[in-house]
Amino acid sequence: MNRWLALFLFLLASFTASAIGGYATFDAVRTWYPTLVKPAWNPPSSVFAPVWTLLYILMSVAAWRVWLRRATPMARPALRLFFVSLVLNTLWSVLFFGLHRPAWAMADLVSLWISLVILQFRFSRIDQAAGWLWAPYLAWVSYALTLNAGICWLN
């Protein structure tokens, strides 16, 4: 497969996950979410779209770099876990915003966070740049974990 086509497909997969999550989020962001008590460290709504856009690009490029080293024995299992993490990422939006279930979303987020930590180690071992590209996503989801926990606690 052409390397640039592969990059496009990783971007497509990530932004498809984003679109599904966005669909689940769209109404609740304007109606339900504003009614929740949020922690003091909750960022303004305007932060989320640019941050997630950048994160989806970085994670796609990281996965693509691992794909370029697919002959490495650890690459294929890492890429499978990447796709699992996309499903968990999307599921969080459906649970939290679509179903209005922050506690269920928290359980999903813990699973996502564990998969991202594993991917951080695996990507770093396969391709150091992929590990660096992955780190902001892990950092953001770590932050999101504290936000989700705070919302569960306060509501």
N, CA, C and O atoms as a GROMACS GRO file, in nm:
protein
  620
    1MET      N    1   0.085  -0.119   0.000
    1MET     CA    2   0.000   0.000   0.000
    1MET      C    3   0.089   0.124   0.000
    1MET      O    4   0.194   0.127   0.064
    2ASN      N    5   0.047   0.222  -0.070
    2ASN     CA    6   0.117   0.350  -0.075
    2ASN      C    7   0.120   0.412   0.065
    2ASN      O    8   0.018   0.415   0.134
    3ARG      N    9   0.236   0.461   0.105
    3ARG     CA   10   0.251   0.517   0.241
    3ARG      C   11   0.160   0.635   0.265
    3ARG      O   12   0.111   0.653   0.377
    4TRP      N   13   0.135   0.718   0.162
    4TRP     CA   14   0.050   0.836   0.180
    4TRP      C   15  -0.097   0.797   0.187
    4TRP      O   16  -0.176   0.861   0.258
    5LEU      N   17  -0.133   0.695   0.115
    5LEU     CA   18  -0.269   0.642   0.126
    5LEU      C   19  -0.292   0.587   0.267
    5LEU      O   20  -0.398   0.607   0.326
    6ALA      N   21  -0.192   0.520   0.320
    6ALA     CA   22  -0.202   0.467   0.456
    6ALA      C   23  -0.221   0.580   0.557
    6ALA      O   24  -0.304   0.570   0.648
    7LEU      N   25  -0.145   0.688   0.542
    7LEU     CA   26  -0.161   0.802   0.632
    7LEU      C   27  -0.303   0.857   0.620
    7LEU      O   28  -0.367   0.886   0.722
    8PHE      N   29  -0.352   0.873   0.499
    8PHE     CA   30  -0.488   0.920   0.478
    8PHE      C   31  -0.589   0.829   0.548
    8PHE      O   32  -0.684   0.878   0.610
    9LEU      N   33  -0.569   0.697   0.540
    9LEU     CA   34  -0.662   0.603   0.603
    9LEU      C   35  -0.658   0.611   0.756
    9LEU      O   36  -0.761   0.596   0.821
   10PHE      N   37  -0.541   0.634   0.813
   10PHE     CA   38  -0.533   0.654   0.958
   10PHE      C   39  -0.605   0.782   0.998
   10PHE      O   40  -0.677   0.785   1.098
   11LEU      N   41  -0.586   0.887   0.920
   11LEU     CA   42  -0.658   1.013   0.946
   11LEU      C   43  -0.809   0.993   0.930
   11LEU      O   44  -0.887   1.044   1.011
   12LEU      N   45  -0.848   0.920   0.828
   12LEU     CA   46  -0.990   0.894   0.805
   12LEU      C   47  -1.050   0.816   0.922
   12LEU      O   48  -1.160   0.849   0.967
   13ALA      N   49  -0.980   0.715   0.970
   13ALA     CA   50  -1.030   0.636   1.084
   13ALA      C   51  -1.046   0.725   1.207
   13ALA      O   52  -1.148   0.719   1.276
   14SER      N   53  -0.946   0.807   1.234
   14SER     CA   54  -0.951   0.893   1.352
   14SER      C   55  -1.062   0.996   1.342
   14SER      O   56  -1.136   1.018   1.438
   15PHE      N   57  -1.075   1.058   1.226
   15PHE     CA   58  -1.177   1.161   1.212
   15PHE      C   59  -1.318   1.102   1.196
   15PHE      O   60  -1.417   1.171   1.220
   16THR      N   61  -1.326   0.976   1.156
   16THR     CA   62  -1.456   0.908   1.158
   16THR      C   63  -1.499   0.886   1.302
   16THR      O   64  -1.615   0.908   1.337
   17ALA      N   65  -1.405   0.843   1.386
   17ALA     CA   66  -1.434   0.830   1.529
   17ALA      C   67  -1.477   0.964   1.586
   17ALA      O   68  -1.571   0.973   1.665
   18SER      N   69  -1.407   1.069   1.546
   18SER     CA   70  -1.440   1.204   1.591
   18SER      C   71  -1.581   1.244   1.548
   18SER      O   72  -1.656   1.302   1.626
   19ALA      N   73  -1.616   1.214   1.424
   19ALA     CA   74  -1.748   1.251   1.372
   19ALA      C   75  -1.860   1.178   1.447
   19ALA      O   76  -1.964   1.236   1.477
   20ILE      N   77  -1.838   1.051   1.476
   20ILE     CA   78  -1.938   0.975   1.551
   20ILE      C   79  -1.952   1.033   1.691
   20ILE      O   80  -2.064   1.054   1.740
   21GLY      N   81  -1.839   1.060   1.755
   21GLY     CA   82  -1.842   1.122   1.887
   21GLY      C   83  -1.906   1.259   1.883
   21GLY      O   84  -1.982   1.295   1.973
   22GLY      N   85  -1.877   1.336   1.780
   22GLY     CA   86  -1.937   1.468   1.764
   22GLY      C   87  -2.087   1.462   1.746
   22GLY      O   88  -2.160   1.546   1.797
   23TYR      N   89  -2.132   1.362   1.674
   23TYR     CA   90  -2.276   1.344   1.654
   23TYR      C   91  -2.344   1.315   1.788
   23TYR      O   92  -2.451   1.370   1.817
   24ALA      N   93  -2.282   1.230   1.869
   24ALA     CA   94  -2.337   1.196   2.001
   24ALA      C   95  -2.334   1.316   2.095
   24ALA      O   96  -2.416   1.326   2.187
   25THR      N   97  -2.242   1.407   2.071
   25THR     CA   98  -2.218   1.521   2.160
   25THR      C   99  -2.302   1.644   2.124
   25THR      O  100  -2.335   1.724   2.212
   26PHE      N  101  -2.336   1.658   1.999
   26PHE     CA  102  -2.388   1.784   1.945
   26PHE      C  103  -2.499   1.848   2.029
   26PHE      O  104  -2.484   1.962   2.072
   27ASP      N  105  -2.607   1.779   2.051
   27ASP     CA  106  -2.720   1.839   2.125
   27ASP      C  107  -2.690   1.856   2.273
   27ASP      O  108  -2.724   1.959   2.332
   28ALA      N  109  -2.627   1.757   2.332
   28ALA     CA  110  -2.603   1.759   2.477
   28ALA      C  111  -2.511   1.872   2.520
   28ALA      O  112  -2.523   1.922   2.632
   29VAL      N  113  -2.421   1.913   2.434
   29VAL     CA  114  -2.329   2.022   2.466
   29VAL      C  115  -2.406   2.153   2.488
   29VAL      O  116  -2.364   2.238   2.567
   30ARG      N  117  -2.515   2.168   2.420
   30ARG     CA  118  -2.595   2.290   2.432
   30ARG      C  119  -2.707   2.278   2.535
   30ARG      O  120  -2.752   2.378   2.589
   31THR      N  121  -2.753   2.157   2.561
   31THR     CA  122  -2.870   2.141   2.647
   31THR      C  123  -2.837   2.081   2.784
   31THR      O  124  -2.859   2.146   2.886
   32TRP      N  125  -2.785   1.962   2.786
   32TRP     CA  126  -2.763   1.888   2.911
   32TRP      C  127  -2.633   1.928   2.982
   32TRP      O  128  -2.633   1.953   3.102
   33TYR      N  129  -2.523   1.934   2.908
   33TYR     CA  130  -2.392   1.959   2.968
   33TYR      C  131  -2.386   2.090   3.047
   33TYR      O  132  -2.326   2.092   3.154
   34PRO      N  133  -2.445   2.199   2.998
   34PRO     CA  134  -2.440   2.324   3.077
   34PRO      C  135  -2.510   2.315   3.213
   34PRO      O  136  -2.484   2.397   3.301
   35THR      N  137  -2.598   2.217   3.230
   35THR     CA  138  -2.670   2.204   3.357
   35THR      C  139  -2.588   2.132   3.463
   35THR      O  140  -2.625   2.132   3.581
   36LEU      N  141  -2.478   2.071   3.423
   36LEU     CA  142  -2.393   1.996   3.517
   36LEU      C  143  -2.305   2.091   3.599
   36LEU      O  144  -2.262   2.195   3.550
   37VAL      N  145  -2.279   2.052   3.723
   37VAL     CA  146  -2.179   2.121   3.803
   37VAL      C  147  -2.044   2.064   3.760
   37VAL      O  148  -2.024   1.943   3.756
   38LYS      N  149  -1.951   2.154   3.726
   38LYS     CA  150  -1.821   2.110   3.675
   38LYS      C  151  -1.710   2.156   3.768
   38LYS      O  152  -1.723   2.256   3.838
   39PRO      N  153  -1.599   2.082   3.767
   39PRO     CA  154  -1.484   2.124   3.849
   39PRO      C  155  -1.430   2.260   3.804
   39PRO      O  156  -1.452   2.302   3.690
   40ALA      N  157  -1.362   2.325   3.893
   40ALA     CA  158  -1.306   2.458   3.865
   40ALA      C  159  -1.207   2.454   3.749
   40ALA      O  160  -1.187   2.555   3.680
   41TRP      N  161  -1.144   2.340   3.727
   41TRP     CA  162  -1.043   2.330   3.621
   41TRP      C  163  -1.102   2.291   3.485
   41TRP      O  164  -1.028   2.258   3.393
   42ASN      N  165  -1.234   2.294   3.473
   42ASN     CA  166  -1.299   2.265   3.345
   42ASN      C  167  -1.267   2.378   3.246
   42ASN      O  168  -1.292   2.494   3.276
   43PRO      N  169  -1.212   2.344   3.129
   43PRO     CA  170  -1.177   2.450   3.033
   43PRO      C  171  -1.301   2.506   2.964
   43PRO      O  172  -1.408   2.444   2.968
   44PRO      N  173  -1.289   2.621   2.902
   44PRO     CA  174  -1.401   2.674   2.824
   44PRO      C  175  -1.431   2.582   2.705
   44PRO      O  176  -1.342   2.514   2.653
   45SER      N  177  -1.555   2.580   2.665
   45SER     CA  178  -1.598   2.493   2.554
   45SER      C  179  -1.519   2.516   2.426
   45SER      O  180  -1.499   2.423   2.348
   46SER      N  181  -1.473   2.639   2.404
   46SER     CA  182  -1.402   2.672   2.281
   46SER      C  183  -1.267   2.600   2.269
   46SER      O  184  -1.209   2.597   2.160
   47VAL      N  185  -1.218   2.543   2.377
   47VAL     CA  186  -1.088   2.475   2.376
   47VAL      C  187  -1.098   2.336   2.312
   47VAL      O  188  -1.003   2.290   2.250
   48PHE      N  189  -1.212   2.271   2.328
   48PHE     CA  190  -1.222   2.130   2.293
   48PHE      C  191  -1.202   2.100   2.144
   48PHE      O  192  -1.126   2.008   2.111
   49ALA      N  193  -1.266   2.172   2.056
   49ALA     CA  194  -1.254   2.142   1.912
   49ALA      C  195  -1.111   2.155   1.861
   49ALA      O  196  -1.063   2.063   1.794
   50PRO      N  197  -1.039   2.265   1.889
   50PRO     CA  198  -0.902   2.272   1.838
   50PRO      C  199  -0.810   2.168   1.901
   50PRO      O  200  -0.723   2.113   1.834
   51VAL      N  201  -0.828   2.142   2.030
   51VAL     CA  202  -0.743   2.043   2.097
   51VAL      C  203  -0.766   1.906   2.035
   51VAL      O  204  -0.670   1.837   2.000
   52TRP      N  205  -0.892   1.866   2.021
   52TRP     CA  206  -0.920   1.733   1.966
   52TRP      C  207  -0.877   1.722   1.820
   52TRP      O  208  -0.832   1.615   1.778
   53THR      N  209  -0.890   1.828   1.744
   53THR     CA  210  -0.844   1.824   1.604
   53THR      C  211  -0.695   1.795   1.600
   53THR      O  212  -0.650   1.708   1.525
   54LEU      N  213  -0.618   1.867   1.679
   54LEU     CA  214  -0.474   1.844   1.684
   54LEU      C  215  -0.443   1.703   1.734
   54LEU      O  216  -0.356   1.635   1.678
   55LEU      N  217  -0.512   1.658   1.838
   55LEU     CA  218  -0.486   1.524   1.892
   55LEU      C  219  -0.515   1.415   1.790
   55LEU      O  220  -0.437   1.320   1.778
   56TYR      N  221  -0.625   1.427   1.716
   56TYR     CA  222  -0.656   1.325   1.614
   56TYR      C  223  -0.549   1.322   1.506
   56TYR      O  224  -0.516   1.214   1.455
   57ILE      N  225  -0.496   1.436   1.470
   57ILE     CA  226  -0.387   1.438   1.371
   57ILE      C  227  -0.262   1.372   1.428
   57ILE      O  228  -0.201   1.288   1.362
   58LEU      N  229  -0.224   1.411   1.549
   58LEU     CA  230  -0.103   1.354   1.611
   58LEU      C  231  -0.114   1.203   1.629
   58LEU      O  232  -0.020   1.130   1.600
   59MET      N  233  -0.229   1.156   1.678
   59MET     CA  234  -0.243   1.012   1.700
   59MET      C  235  -0.244   0.936   1.567
   59MET      O  236  -0.193   0.824   1.560
   60SER      N  237  -0.300   0.995   1.463
   60SER     CA  238  -0.299   0.930   1.331
   60SER      C  239  -0.157   0.919   1.276
   60SER      O  240  -0.118   0.816   1.222
   61VAL      N  241  -0.082   1.026   1.290
   61VAL     CA  242   0.057   1.024   1.241
   61VAL      C  243   0.139   0.925   1.322
   61VAL      O  244   0.223   0.854   1.267
   62ALA      N  245   0.116   0.920   1.454
   62ALA     CA  246   0.188   0.822   1.538
   62ALA      C  247   0.158   0.680   1.493
   62ALA      O  248   0.249   0.600   1.477
   63ALA      N  249   0.030   0.649   1.473
   63ALA     CA  250  -0.007   0.514   1.429
   63ALA      C  251   0.050   0.484   1.291
   63ALA      O  252   0.096   0.373   1.264
   64TRP      N  253   0.049   0.583   1.204
   64TRP     CA  254   0.105   0.566   1.070
   64TRP      C  255   0.254   0.535   1.076
   64TRP      O  256   0.303   0.450   1.003
   65ARG      N  257   0.326   0.605   1.164
   65ARG     CA  258   0.469   0.580   1.178
   65ARG      C  259   0.494   0.437   1.227
   65ARG      O  260   0.590   0.373   1.184
   66VAL      N  261   0.409   0.388   1.314
   66VAL     CA  262   0.420   0.248   1.359
   66VAL      C  263   0.387   0.156   1.242
   66VAL      O  264   0.453   0.053   1.223
   67TRP      N  265   0.286   0.191   1.163
   67TRP     CA  266   0.250   0.111   1.047
   67TRP      C  267   0.368   0.103   0.950
   67TRP      O  268   0.390  -0.002   0.890
   68LEU      N  269   0.443   0.210   0.933
   68LEU     CA  270   0.560   0.209   0.845
   68LEU      C  271   0.664   0.108   0.893
   68LEU      O  272   0.747   0.062   0.814
   69ARG      N  273   0.660   0.073   1.020
   69ARG     CA  274   0.751  -0.027   1.078
   69ARG      C  275   0.676  -0.156   1.109
   69ARG      O  276   0.708  -0.227   1.205
   70ARG      N  277   0.575  -0.187   1.026
   70ARG     CA  278   0.488  -0.302   1.051
   70ARG      C  279   0.559  -0.436   1.050
   70ARG      O  280   0.503  -0.535   1.097
   71ALA      N  281   0.680  -0.441   0.997
   71ALA     CA  282   0.757  -0.565   1.001
   71ALA      C  283   0.809  -0.594   1.141
   71ALA      O  284   0.846  -0.708   1.172
   72THR      N  285   0.812  -0.493   1.226
   72THR     CA  286   0.851  -0.511   1.366
   72THR      C  287   0.746  -0.597   1.434
   72THR      O  288   0.627  -0.573   1.418
   73PRO      N  289   0.788  -0.699   1.510
   73PRO     CA  290   0.690  -0.790   1.571
   73PRO      C  291   0.584  -0.722   1.658
   73PRO      O  292   0.471  -0.770   1.665
   74MET      N  293   0.618  -0.613   1.724
   74MET     CA  294   0.523  -0.546   1.813
   74MET      C  295   0.427  -0.452   1.741
   74MET      O  296   0.332  -0.404   1.801
   75ALA      N  297   0.451  -0.426   1.614
   75ALA     CA  298   0.373  -0.323   1.543
   75ALA      C  299   0.227  -0.364   1.522
   75ALA      O  300   0.137  -0.286   1.551
   76ARG      N  301   0.204  -0.482   1.475
   76ARG     CA  302   0.065  -0.522   1.445
   76ARG      C  303  -0.023  -0.525   1.570
   76ARG      O  304  -0.134  -0.473   1.567
   77PRO      N  305   0.024  -0.585   1.681
   77PRO     CA  306  -0.059  -0.578   1.803
   77PRO      C  307  -0.081  -0.434   1.851
   77PRO      O  308  -0.189  -0.402   1.901
   78ALA      N  309   0.018  -0.349   1.836
   78ALA     CA  310   0.003  -0.209   1.876
   78ALA      C  311  -0.102  -0.140   1.789
   78ALA      O  312  -0.183  -0.062   1.839
   79LEU      N  313  -0.101  -0.168   1.660
   79LEU     CA  314  -0.199  -0.106   1.572
   79LEU      C  315  -0.340  -0.157   1.598
   79LEU      O  316  -0.437  -0.081   1.587
   80ARG      N  317  -0.353  -0.285   1.633
   80ARG     CA  318  -0.485  -0.336   1.672
   80ARG      C  319  -0.535  -0.262   1.795
   80ARG      O  320  -0.652  -0.224   1.803
   81LEU      N  321  -0.446  -0.241   1.892
   81LEU     CA  322  -0.484  -0.170   2.013
   81LEU      C  323  -0.518  -0.023   1.981
   81LEU      O  324  -0.605   0.036   2.045
   82PHE      N  325  -0.450   0.035   1.884
   82PHE     CA  326  -0.484   0.170   1.840
   82PHE      C  327  -0.630   0.177   1.798
   82PHE      O  328  -0.702   0.269   1.837
   83PHE      N  329  -0.675   0.080   1.719
   83PHE     CA  330  -0.814   0.080   1.672
   83PHE      C  331  -0.911   0.053   1.787
   83PHE      O  332  -1.022   0.108   1.789
   84VAL      N  333  -0.872  -0.030   1.881
   84VAL     CA  334  -0.954  -0.050   2.001
   84VAL      C  335  -0.968   0.082   2.076
   84VAL      O  336  -1.076   0.117   2.123
   85SER      N  337  -0.858   0.156   2.086
   85SER     CA  338  -0.862   0.285   2.156
   85SER      C  339  -0.953   0.385   2.086
   85SER      O  340  -1.018   0.466   2.152
   86LEU      N  341  -0.960   0.380   1.953
   86LEU     CA  342  -1.053   0.467   1.881
   86LEU      C  343  -1.198   0.433   1.916
   86LEU      O  344  -1.281   0.522   1.931
   87VAL      N  345  -1.227   0.305   1.929
   87VAL     CA  346  -1.362   0.262   1.967
   87VAL      C  347  -1.393   0.310   2.109
   87VAL      O  348  -1.502   0.363   2.134
   88LEU      N  349  -1.299   0.292   2.201
   88LEU     CA  350  -1.320   0.338   2.338
   88LEU      C  351  -1.337   0.489   2.345
   88LEU      O  352  -1.418   0.540   2.422
   89ASN      N  353  -1.260   0.561   2.264
   89ASN     CA  354  -1.270   0.707   2.257
   89ASN      C  355  -1.410   0.748   2.212
   89ASN      O  356  -1.472   0.836   2.272
   90THR      N  357  -1.459   0.685   2.108
   90THR     CA  358  -1.593   0.715   2.055
   90THR      C  359  -1.701   0.677   2.155
   90THR      O  360  -1.798   0.750   2.175
   91LEU      N  361  -1.683   0.562   2.218
   91LEU     CA  362  -1.781   0.514   2.315
   91LEU      C  363  -1.796   0.612   2.431
   91LEU      O  364  -1.906   0.629   2.484
   92TRP      N  365  -1.686   0.676   2.471
   92TRP     CA  366  -1.694   0.772   2.580
   92TRP      C  367  -1.795   0.882   2.546
   92TRP      O  368  -1.879   0.917   2.629
   93SER      N  369  -1.786   0.937   2.426
   93SER     CA  370  -1.878   1.044   2.387
   93SER      C  371  -2.023   0.997   2.388
   93SER      O  372  -2.113   1.069   2.431
   94VAL      N  373  -2.045   0.877   2.340
   94VAL     CA  374  -2.180   0.820   2.337
   94VAL      C  375  -2.233   0.803   2.480
   94VAL      O  376  -2.347   0.838   2.509
   95LEU      N  377  -2.149   0.748   2.568
   95LEU     CA  378  -2.192   0.726   2.706
   95LEU      C  379  -2.213   0.857   2.781
   95LEU      O  380  -2.316   0.877   2.845
   96PHE      N  381  -2.115   0.946   2.773
   96PHE     CA  382  -2.122   1.069   2.850
   96PHE      C  383  -2.228   1.164   2.796
   96PHE      O  384  -2.320   1.203   2.868
   97PHE      N  385  -2.216   1.200   2.670
   97PHE     CA  386  -2.306   1.300   2.612
   97PHE      C  387  -2.434   1.241   2.555
   97PHE      O  388  -2.543   1.295   2.576
   98GLY      N  389  -2.421   1.130   2.484
   98GLY     CA  390  -2.539   1.071   2.420
   98GLY      C  391  -2.637   1.012   2.519
   98GLY      O  392  -2.758   1.034   2.509
   99LEU      N  393  -2.586   0.936   2.616
   99LEU     CA  394  -2.672   0.869   2.714
   99LEU      C  395  -2.680   0.942   2.848
   99LEU      O  396  -2.757   0.903   2.935
  100HIS      N  397  -2.600   1.047   2.864
  100HIS     CA  398  -2.598   1.126   2.989
  100HIS      C  399  -2.561   1.037   3.108
  100HIS      O  400  -2.624   1.043   3.213
  101ARG      N  401  -2.459   0.955   3.089
  101ARG     CA  402  -2.413   0.862   3.192
  101ARG      C  403  -2.266   0.885   3.225
  101ARG      O  404  -2.180   0.809   3.181
  102PRO      N  405  -2.235   0.991   3.302
  102PRO     CA  406  -2.095   1.019   3.334
  102PRO      C  407  -2.022   0.904   3.405
  102PRO      O  408  -1.904   0.883   3.381
  103ALA      N  409  -2.091   0.830   3.491
  103ALA     CA  410  -2.025   0.720   3.561
  103ALA      C  411  -1.989   0.607   3.464
  103ALA      O  412  -1.881   0.550   3.474
  104TRP      N  413  -2.077   0.576   3.372
  104TRP     CA  414  -2.045   0.475   3.271
  104TRP      C  415  -1.930   0.523   3.183
  104TRP      O  416  -1.840   0.447   3.149
  105ALA      N  417  -1.935   0.652   3.148
  105ALA     CA  418  -1.828   0.709   3.068
  105ALA      C  419  -1.695   0.703   3.142
  105ALA      O  420  -1.590   0.682   3.082
  106MET      N  421  -1.700   0.720   3.275
  106MET     CA  422  -1.578   0.713   3.356
  106MET      C  423  -1.516   0.574   3.347
  106MET      O  424  -1.394   0.561   3.334
  107ALA      N  425  -1.598   0.471   3.353
  107ALA     CA  426  -1.547   0.334   3.341
  107ALA      C  427  -1.482   0.314   3.203
  107ALA      O  428  -1.375   0.253   3.193
  108ASP      N  429  -1.546   0.364   3.100
  108ASP     CA  430  -1.488   0.356   2.966
  108ASP      C  431  -1.357   0.433   2.959
  108ASP      O  432  -1.260   0.388   2.898
  109LEU      N  433  -1.354   0.551   3.021
  109LEU     CA  434  -1.236   0.636   3.018
  109LEU      C  435  -1.117   0.571   3.088
  109LEU      O  436  -1.003   0.587   3.044
  110VAL      N  437  -1.143   0.498   3.195
  110VAL     CA  438  -1.035   0.425   3.262
  110VAL      C  439  -0.978   0.319   3.167
  110VAL      O  440  -0.857   0.303   3.157
  111SER      N  441  -1.067   0.248   3.098
  111SER     CA  442  -1.021   0.148   2.999
  111SER      C  443  -0.942   0.215   2.887
  111SER      O  444  -0.838   0.164   2.845
  112LEU      N  445  -0.991   0.329   2.839
  112LEU     CA  446  -0.920   0.402   2.735
  112LEU      C  447  -0.783   0.446   2.785
  112LEU      O  448  -0.684   0.430   2.714
  113TRP      N  449  -0.776   0.501   2.905
  113TRP     CA  450  -0.650   0.548   2.960
  113TRP      C  451  -0.549   0.434   2.970
  113TRP      O  452  -0.432   0.452   2.937
  114ILE      N  453  -0.593   0.318   3.016
  114ILE     CA  454  -0.502   0.202   3.026
  114ILE      C  455  -0.451   0.165   2.887
  114ILE      O  456  -0.332   0.139   2.870
  115SER      N  457  -0.540   0.163   2.788
  115SER     CA  458  -0.495   0.128   2.652
  115SER      C  459  -0.396   0.233   2.600
  115SER      O  460  -0.302   0.199   2.528
  116LEU      N  461  -0.416   0.359   2.635
  116LEU     CA  462  -0.325   0.464   2.588
  116LEU      C  463  -0.188   0.455   2.654
  116LEU      O  464  -0.086   0.481   2.590
  117VAL      N  465  -0.185   0.417   2.781
  117VAL     CA  466  -0.056   0.398   2.849
  117VAL      C  467   0.020   0.283   2.783
  117VAL      O  468   0.139   0.295   2.756
  118ILE      N  469  -0.050   0.174   2.758
  118ILE     CA  470   0.014   0.060   2.689
  118ILE      C  471   0.065   0.104   2.553
  118ILE      O  472   0.177   0.071   2.515
  119LEU      N  473  -0.018   0.178   2.479
  119LEU     CA  474   0.024   0.226   2.347
  119LEU      C  475   0.142   0.322   2.355
  119LEU      O  476   0.229   0.321   2.268
  120GLN      N  477   0.145   0.403   2.460
  120GLN     CA  478   0.259   0.495   2.477
  120GLN      C  479   0.390   0.416   2.483
  120GLN      O  480   0.487   0.451   2.417
  121PHE      N  481   0.391   0.309   2.562
  121PHE     CA  482   0.512   0.227   2.573
  121PHE      C  483   0.542   0.154   2.444
  121PHE      O  484   0.657   0.149   2.400
  122ARG      N  485   0.440   0.097   2.383
  122ARG     CA  486   0.462   0.020   2.260
  122ARG      C  487   0.505   0.110   2.145
  122ARG      O  488   0.601   0.078   2.075
  123PHE      N  489   0.436   0.221   2.126
  123PHE     CA  490   0.473   0.311   2.017
  123PHE      C  491   0.615   0.363   2.037
  123PHE      O  492   0.692   0.371   1.942
  124SER      N  493   0.649   0.398   2.160
  124SER     CA  494   0.783   0.451   2.189
  124SER      C  495   0.892   0.349   2.157
  124SER      O  496   0.999   0.384   2.109
  125ARG      N  497   0.864   0.223   2.185
  125ARG     CA  498   0.964   0.118   2.157
  125ARG      C  499   0.979   0.091   2.008
  125ARG      O  500   1.087   0.057   1.961
  126ILE      N  501   0.870   0.107   1.934
  126ILE     CA  502   0.873   0.080   1.790
  126ILE      C  503   0.932   0.199   1.714
  126ILE      O  504   1.011   0.181   1.622
  127ASP      N  505   0.892   0.320   1.753
  127ASP     CA  506   0.936   0.441   1.684
  127ASP      C  507   0.932   0.556   1.785
  127ASP      O  508   0.824   0.594   1.831
  128GLN      N  509   1.046   0.608   1.818
  128GLN     CA  510   1.053   0.712   1.922
  128GLN      C  511   0.966   0.833   1.888
  128GLN      O  512   0.902   0.890   1.977
  129ALA      N  513   0.964   0.874   1.763
  129ALA     CA  514   0.882   0.988   1.723
  129ALA      C  515   0.733   0.957   1.744
  129ALA      O  516   0.657   1.044   1.786
  130ALA      N  517   0.692   0.835   1.714
  130ALA     CA  518   0.552   0.797   1.737
  130ALA      C  519   0.517   0.809   1.884
  130ALA      O  520   0.407   0.852   1.919
  131GLY      N  521   0.609   0.772   1.970
  131GLY     CA  522   0.586   0.786   2.114
  131GLY      C  523   0.568   0.932   2.155
  131GLY      O  524   0.480   0.964   2.235
  132TRP      N  525   0.650   1.019   2.099
  132TRP     CA  526   0.637   1.162   2.130
  132TRP      C  527   0.506   1.219   2.074
  132TRP      O  528   0.442   1.302   2.138
  133LEU      N  529   0.468   1.173   1.956
  133LEU     CA  530   0.342   1.219   1.897
  133LEU      C  531   0.221   1.170   1.977
  133LEU      O  532   0.117   1.236   1.979
  134TRP      N  533   0.234   1.056   2.041
  134TRP     CA  534   0.126   0.996   2.118
  134TRP      C  535   0.109   1.062   2.256
  134TRP      O  536  -0.001   1.065   2.310
  135ALA      N  537   0.216   1.114   2.310
  135ALA     CA  538   0.216   1.167   2.447
  135ALA      C  539   0.110   1.274   2.474
  135ALA      O  540   0.048   1.270   2.580
  136PRO      N  541   0.085   1.370   2.384
  136PRO     CA  542  -0.019   1.470   2.413
  136PRO      C  543  -0.158   1.409   2.430
  136PRO      O  544  -0.238   1.457   2.510
  137TYR      N  545  -0.187   1.305   2.354
  137TYR     CA  546  -0.316   1.237   2.365
  137TYR      C  547  -0.330   1.174   2.503
  137TYR      O  548  -0.433   1.188   2.568
  138LEU      N  549  -0.226   1.105   2.547
  138LEU     CA  550  -0.228   1.045   2.680
  138LEU      C  551  -0.242   1.153   2.788
  138LEU      O  552  -0.316   1.135   2.884
  139ALA      N  553  -0.171   1.263   2.771
  139ALA     CA  554  -0.181   1.373   2.869
  139ALA      C  555  -0.322   1.430   2.872
  139ALA      O  556  -0.376   1.454   2.980
  140TRP      N  557  -0.382   1.452   2.756
  140TRP     CA  558  -0.516   1.509   2.751
  140TRP      C  559  -0.619   1.414   2.813
  140TRP      O  560  -0.707   1.458   2.888
  141VAL      N  561  -0.608   1.287   2.783
  141VAL     CA  562  -0.703   1.190   2.839
  141VAL      C  563  -0.682   1.177   2.990
  141VAL      O  564  -0.777   1.152   3.063
  142SER      N  565  -0.559   1.193   3.037
  142SER     CA  566  -0.535   1.194   3.181
  142SER      C  567  -0.608   1.312   3.245
  142SER      O  568  -0.670   1.299   3.351
  143TYR      N  569  -0.601   1.426   3.181
  143TYR     CA  570  -0.672   1.546   3.227
  143TYR      C  571  -0.824   1.523   3.220
  143TYR      O  572  -0.896   1.557   3.313
  144ALA      N  573  -0.871   1.465   3.110
  144ALA     CA  574  -1.014   1.437   3.093
  144ALA      C  575  -1.064   1.342   3.201
  144ALA      O  576  -1.179   1.351   3.245
  145LEU      N  577  -0.978   1.251   3.243
  145LEU     CA  578  -1.014   1.157   3.351
  145LEU      C  579  -1.044   1.234   3.479
  145LEU      O  580  -1.139   1.201   3.550
  146THR      N  581  -0.965   1.335   3.509
  146THR     CA  582  -0.991   1.415   3.629
  146THR      C  583  -1.120   1.496   3.614
  146THR      O  584  -1.195   1.512   3.710
  147LEU      N  585  -1.145   1.546   3.494
  147LEU     CA  586  -1.270   1.620   3.470
  147LEU      C  587  -1.391   1.529   3.486
  147LEU      O  588  -1.488   1.565   3.553
  148ASN      N  589  -1.385   1.413   3.425
  148ASN     CA  590  -1.497   1.319   3.432
  148ASN      C  591  -1.520   1.276   3.577
  148ASN      O  592  -1.635   1.268   3.621
  149ALA      N  593  -1.413   1.250   3.651
  149ALA     CA  594  -1.426   1.212   3.792
  149ALA      C  595  -1.489   1.326   3.871
  149ALA      O  596  -1.576   1.303   3.954
  150GLY      N  597  -1.445   1.449   3.844
  150GLY     CA  598  -1.501   1.565   3.912
  150GLY      C  599  -1.649   1.582   3.885
  150GLY      O  600  -1.727   1.613   3.975
  151ILE      N  601  -1.688   1.561   3.761
  151ILE     CA  602  -1.830   1.572   3.725
  151ILE      C  603  -1.911   1.463   3.795
  151ILE      O  604  -2.021   1.488   3.844
  152CYS      N  605  -1.857   1.343   3.798
  152CYS     CA  606  -1.927   1.235   3.871
  152CYS      C  607  -1.943   1.271   4.018
  152CYS      O  608  -2.050   1.251   4.076
  153TRP      N  609  -1.840   1.323   4.077
  153TRP     CA  610  -1.840   1.358   4.220
  153TRP      C  611  -1.940   1.472   4.249
  153TRP      O  612  -2.014   1.468   4.347
  154LEU      N  613  -1.939   1.573   4.163
  154LEU     CA  614  -2.019   1.693   4.188
  154LEU      C  615  -2.167   1.677   4.150
  154LEU      O  616  -2.251   1.756   4.194
  155ASN      N  617  -2.197   1.577   4.070
  155ASN     CA  618  -2.335   1.560   4.026
  155ASN      C  619  -2.389   1.430   4.080
  155ASN      O  620  -2.505   1.396   4.056
   0.00000   0.00000   0.00000
